[in-house]
C-alpha cells in the first residue's frame, strides 16, 4: 500500500497549551474527515515539544487534506512515502 506521511514539529509555551490543544482537536477532526490519520506526540523530556503526524493511504488524499486544513502546513510538499523492505 503506498501510504504517505507528513511530520510537523512545534514547541508550545505553557501559556499557549490550551489554545494549541483546541487547534489540535480541530486538525484531528479535519484530517479524519478527509480520510487521513492524525497523531500528536509530546517529547517526554521536554514538555511543550510536540510532533504531529498525518498519514493517508496515498499522496493525493494527503495533499488535498493539507490544502483544506484549518491551519496551513509549513512545507506541504515534504511528503514521505512508505518504503517496502521486502
N, CA, C and O atoms as a DFTB+ gen file, in Angstrom:
344 C
 N C O
     1  1       0.856      -1.184       0.000
     2  2       0.000       0.000       0.000
     3  2       0.898       1.241       0.000
     4  3       1.802       1.320       0.832
     5  1       0.689       2.217      -0.898
     6  2       1.547       3.399      -0.993
     7  2       1.165       4.485       0.010
     8  3       0.740       5.571      -0.385
     9  1       1.312       4.204       1.287
    10  2       0.932       5.171       2.318
    11  2       1.885       6.367       2.308
    12  3       3.063       6.236       1.976
    13  1       1.353       7.532       2.676
    14  2       2.119       8.769       2.696
    15  2       1.948       9.460       4.035
    16  3       0.923       9.305       4.699
    17  1       2.966      10.232       4.430
    18  2       3.020      10.806       5.768
    19  2       3.675      12.173       5.725
    20  3       4.602      12.403       4.948
    21  1       3.189      13.087       6.568
    22  2       3.890      14.350       6.809
    23  2       4.156      14.470       8.300
    24  3       3.455      13.887       9.127
    25  1       5.194      15.246       8.624
    26  2       5.629      15.429      10.008
    27  2       5.764      16.926      10.253
    28  3       6.302      17.657       9.421
    29  1       5.272      17.368      11.397
    30  2       5.374      18.783      11.763
    31  2       5.780      18.882      13.235
    32  3       5.145      18.281      14.102
    33  1       6.832      19.637      13.507
    34  2       7.318      19.813      14.881
    35  2       6.950      21.206      15.384
    36  3       7.006      22.180      14.632
    37  1       6.575      21.294      16.656
    38  2       6.172      22.556      17.269
    39  2       6.610      22.579      18.726
    40  3       6.530      21.566      19.421
    41  1       7.071      23.735      19.184
    42  2       7.325      23.928      20.609
    43  2       6.320      24.971      21.090
    44  3       6.226      26.067      20.538
    45  1       5.573      24.608      22.129
    46  2       4.479      25.442      22.615
    47  2       4.764      25.886      24.049
    48  3       4.979      25.041      24.918
    49  1       4.769      27.198      24.315
    50  2       4.943      27.674      25.690
    51  2       3.757      27.230      26.553
    52  3       2.647      27.074      26.044
    53  1       3.983      27.028      27.840
    54  2       2.912      26.556      28.727
    55  2       1.636      27.403      28.655
    56  3       0.534      26.858      28.713
    57  1       1.770      28.704      28.531
    58  2       0.591      29.583      28.495
    59  2      -0.255      29.365      27.238
    60  3      -1.456      29.636      27.244
    61  1       0.368      28.874      26.161
    62  2      -0.340      28.670      24.895
    63  2      -0.907      27.262      24.738
    64  3      -1.573      26.965      23.747
    65  1      -0.644      26.402      25.709
    66  2      -1.029      24.992      25.612
    67  2      -2.546      24.783      25.416
    68  3      -2.921      23.995      24.548
    69  1      -3.436      25.450      26.179
    70  2      -4.878      25.228      25.977
    71  2      -5.340      25.582      24.559
    72  3      -6.112      24.837      23.955
    73  1      -4.878      26.704      24.032
    74  2      -5.271      27.108      22.677
    75  2      -4.671      26.145      21.643
    76  3      -5.321      25.829      20.647
    77  1      -3.450      25.680      21.871
    78  2      -2.814      24.720      20.976
    79  2      -3.628      23.426      20.917
    80  3      -3.821      22.860      19.841
    81  1      -4.101      22.962      22.065
    82  2      -4.901      21.735      22.096
    83  2      -6.244      21.920      21.388
    84  3      -6.748      20.979      20.775
    85  1      -6.828      23.109      21.461
    86  2      -8.051      23.386      20.702
    87  2      -7.779      23.247      19.208
    88  3      -8.565      22.637      18.483
    89  1      -6.664      23.814      18.750
    90  2      -6.302      23.711      17.330
    91  2      -6.033      22.268      16.940
    92  3      -6.404      21.841      15.847
    93  1      -5.389      21.511      17.828
    94  2      -5.126      20.100      17.532
    95  2      -6.419      19.311      17.368
    96  3      -6.523      18.461      16.484
    97  1      -7.403      19.591      18.218
    98  2      -8.688      18.887      18.096
    99  2      -9.359      19.228      16.759
   100  3      -9.955      18.360      16.122
   101  1      -9.260      20.485      16.341
   102  2      -9.830      20.887      15.046
   103  2      -9.084      20.200      13.895
   104  3      -9.703      19.749      12.931
   105  1      -7.766      20.124      14.003
   106  2      -6.978      19.431      12.979
   107  2      -7.339      17.950      12.921
   108  3      -7.509      17.386      11.840
   109  1      -7.452      17.332      14.081
   110  2      -7.790      15.906      14.131
   111  2      -9.124      15.654      13.433
   112  3      -9.243      14.728      12.630
   113  1     -10.118      16.472      13.737
   114  2     -11.435      16.314      13.105
   115  2     -11.332      16.506      11.592
   116  3     -11.919      15.747      10.821
   117  1     -10.596      17.508      11.185
   118  2     -10.438      17.768       9.749
   119  2      -9.779      16.590       9.041
   120  3     -10.300      16.086       8.046
   121  1      -8.637      16.156       9.555
   122  2      -7.893      15.097       8.867
   123  2      -8.638      13.769       8.880
   124  3      -8.624      13.043       7.886
   125  1      -9.277      13.449       9.973
   126  2     -10.049      12.209       9.996
   127  2     -11.217      12.285       9.015
   128  3     -11.545      11.296       8.360
   129  1     -11.841      13.450       8.914
   130  2     -12.921      13.636       7.952
   131  2     -12.450      13.592       6.505
   132  3     -13.231      13.312       5.596
   133  1     -11.163      13.870       6.301
   134  2     -10.592      13.861       4.951
   135  2      -9.975      12.506       4.595
   136  3      -9.334      12.362       3.554
   137  1     -10.176      11.512       5.471
   138  2      -9.666      10.174       5.183
   139  2      -8.229       9.940       5.591
   140  3      -7.570       9.034       5.082
   141  1      -7.742      10.759       6.515
   142  2      -6.359      10.635       6.993
   143  2      -6.353      10.187       8.453
   144  3      -7.383      10.179       9.126
   145  1      -5.184       9.822       8.911
   146  2      -4.968       9.525      10.331
   147  2      -4.055      10.612      10.886
   148  3      -3.113      11.035      10.216
   149  1      -4.329      11.064      12.102
   150  2      -3.605      12.195      12.703
   151  2      -3.187      11.821      14.109
   152  3      -4.016      11.426      14.929
   153  1      -1.883      11.948      14.390
   154  2      -1.368      11.657      15.733
   155  2      -0.512      12.814      16.199
   156  3       0.119      13.504      15.398
   157  1      -0.500      13.017      17.509
   158  2       0.360      14.034      18.126
   159  2       1.087      13.378      19.293
   160  3       0.480      12.701      20.123
   161  1       2.400      13.593      19.339
   162  2       3.225      13.079      20.424
   163  2       3.933      14.246      21.078
   164  3       4.318      15.206      20.411
   165  1       4.105      14.155      22.403
   166  2       4.863      15.161      23.141
   167  2       6.147      14.527      23.641
   168  3       6.145      13.404      24.143
   169  1       7.237      15.254      23.499
   170  2       8.526      14.740      23.939
   171  2       8.518      14.545      25.452
   172  3       8.138      15.440      26.207
   173  1       8.935      13.385      25.867
   174  2       8.908      13.038      27.289
   175  2       9.786      13.979      28.125
   176  3       9.379      14.413      29.203
   177  1      10.963      14.286      27.641
   178  2      11.923      15.073      28.428
   179  2      11.780      16.576      28.240
   180  3      12.443      17.345      28.936
   181  1      10.925      17.015      27.311
   182  2      10.785      18.444      27.050
   183  2       9.305      18.783      26.887
   184  3       8.758      18.712      25.787
   185  1       8.679      19.144      27.976
   186  2       7.262      19.493      27.946
   187  2       7.032      20.637      26.964
   188  3       7.739      21.644      26.987
   189  1       6.042      20.467      26.111
   190  2       5.709      21.501      25.132
   191  2       6.309      21.262      23.766
   192  3       5.991      21.992      22.827
   193  1       7.171      20.260      23.618
   194  2       7.746      19.926      22.311
   195  2       6.886      18.821      21.691
   196  3       6.863      17.693      22.184
   197  1       6.190      19.150      20.624
   198  2       5.234      18.243      20.001
   199  2       5.664      17.868      18.586
   200  3       6.330      18.638      17.895
   201  1       5.268      16.667      18.175
   202  2       5.442      16.208      16.802
   203  2       4.079      15.725      16.327
   204  3       3.450      14.878      16.962
   205  1       3.631      16.277      15.200
   206  2       2.358      15.884      14.600
   207  2       2.636      15.024      13.368
   208  3       3.515      15.338      12.565
   209  1       1.886      13.951      13.233
   210  2       1.984      13.074      12.071
   211  2       0.614      13.024      11.405
   212  3      -0.407      12.862      12.074
   213  1       0.602      13.161      10.105
   214  2      -0.625      12.999       9.346
   215  2      -0.330      11.980       8.260
   216  3       0.617      12.137       7.490
   217  1      -1.141      10.937       8.201
   218  2      -0.916       9.846       7.261
   219  2      -2.181       9.601       6.443
   220  3      -3.301       9.730       6.937
   221  1      -1.968       9.245       5.180
   222  2      -3.076       8.873       4.290
   223  2      -2.655       7.672       3.466
   224  3      -1.475       7.325       3.405
   225  1      -3.620       7.051       2.843
   226  2      -3.331       5.887       2.012
   227  2      -2.627       6.240       0.711
   228  3      -2.057       5.366       0.057
   229  1      -2.661       7.534       0.325
   230  2      -1.997       7.947      -0.910
   231  2      -1.662       9.432      -0.840
   232  3      -2.180      10.167       0.000
   233  1      -0.790       9.848      -1.736
   234  2      -0.331      11.246      -1.749
   235  2      -1.473      12.205      -2.079
   236  3      -1.559      13.284      -1.492
   237  1      -2.341      11.830      -2.999
   238  2      -3.432      12.731      -3.403
   239  2      -4.350      13.059      -2.231
   240  3      -4.740      14.213      -2.055
   241  1      -4.695      12.062      -1.433
   242  2      -5.564      12.293      -0.273
   243  2      -4.884      13.211       0.726
   244  3      -5.506      14.136       1.249
   245  1      -3.607      12.960       0.995
   246  2      -2.862      13.773       1.952
   247  2      -2.705      15.210       1.462
   248  3      -2.874      16.156       2.231
   249  1      -2.386      15.366       0.196
   250  2      -2.223      16.704      -0.380
   251  2      -3.530      17.493      -0.323
   252  3      -3.527      18.673       0.027
   253  1      -4.628      16.859      -0.662
   254  2      -5.937      17.533      -0.617
   255  2      -6.310      17.906       0.818
   256  3      -6.843      18.989       1.059
   257  1      -6.034      17.018       1.763
   258  2      -6.343      17.308       3.173
   259  2      -5.535      18.493       3.669
   260  3      -6.060      19.347       4.383
   261  1      -4.263      18.555       3.299
   262  2      -3.439      19.690       3.716
   263  2      -3.912      20.993       3.079
   264  3      -3.897      22.039       3.727
   265  1      -4.326      20.937       1.833
   266  2      -4.780      22.151       1.136
   267  2      -6.015      22.746       1.791
   268  3      -6.215      23.960       1.748
   269  1      -6.846      21.906       2.398
   270  2      -8.085      22.384       3.027
   271  2      -7.975      22.458       4.551
   272  3      -8.980      22.680       5.227
   273  1      -6.787      22.278       5.096
   274  2      -6.593      22.219       6.552
   275  2      -6.914      23.543       7.240
   276  3      -6.745      24.610       6.649
   277  1      -7.382      23.475       8.504
   278  2      -7.692      24.699       9.252
   279  2      -6.448      25.523       9.569
   280  3      -6.539      26.746       9.683
   281  1      -5.296      24.888       9.713
   282  2      -4.018      25.579       9.913
   283  2      -3.113      25.206       8.746
   284  3      -2.959      24.023       8.440
   285  1      -2.513      26.194       8.093
   286  2      -1.648      25.856       6.964
   287  2      -0.423      25.050       7.415
   288  3       0.101      25.251       8.510
   289  1       0.013      24.148       6.558
   290  2       1.199      23.347       6.790
   291  2       2.400      24.152       6.297
   292  3       2.348      24.735       5.214
   293  1       3.477      24.192       7.076
   294  2       4.638      24.992       6.693
   295  2       5.288      24.515       5.400
   296  3       5.707      25.334       4.583
   297  1       5.374      23.222       5.207
   298  2       6.003      22.683       4.000
   299  2       5.173      21.509       3.478
   300  3       5.548      20.353       3.670
   301  1       4.045      21.801       2.819
   302  2       3.140      20.727       2.394
   303  2       3.727      19.808       1.325
   304  3       3.197      18.721       1.095
   305  1       4.805      20.222       0.671
   306  2       5.417      19.388      -0.359
   307  2       6.350      18.327       0.240
   308  3       6.756      17.403      -0.465
   309  1       6.690      18.444       1.514
   310  2       7.571      17.471       2.143
   311  2       6.724      16.298       2.625
   312  3       6.270      16.260       3.769
   313  1       6.531      15.360       1.732
   314  2       5.717      14.181       1.996
   315  2       6.615      12.950       1.939
   316  3       7.429      12.795       1.029
   317  1       6.451      12.098       2.912
   318  2       7.209      10.846       2.978
   319  2       6.299       9.703       2.545
   320  3       5.129       9.651       2.924
   321  1       6.840       8.802       1.760
   322  2       6.093       7.618       1.351
   323  2       6.731       6.380       1.964
   324  3       7.948       6.309       2.133
   325  1       5.896       5.416       2.289
   326  2       6.377       4.200       2.934
   327  2       7.325       3.451       1.988
   328  3       7.127       3.431       0.773
   329  1       8.338       2.849       2.567
   330  2       9.308       2.073       1.804
   331  2       9.083       0.610       2.128
   332  3       9.120       0.208       3.291
   333  1       8.851      -0.179       1.104
   334  2       8.679      -1.622       1.296
   335  2      10.063      -2.257       1.427
   336  3      10.918      -2.061       0.563
   337  1      10.285      -3.003       2.484
   338  2      11.594      -3.577       2.762
   339  2      11.734      -5.008       2.260
   340  3      12.787      -5.617       2.445
   341  1      10.722      -5.550       1.642
   342  2      10.810      -6.927       1.141
   343  2      10.799      -6.941      -0.367
   344  3      10.866      -8.009      -0.975
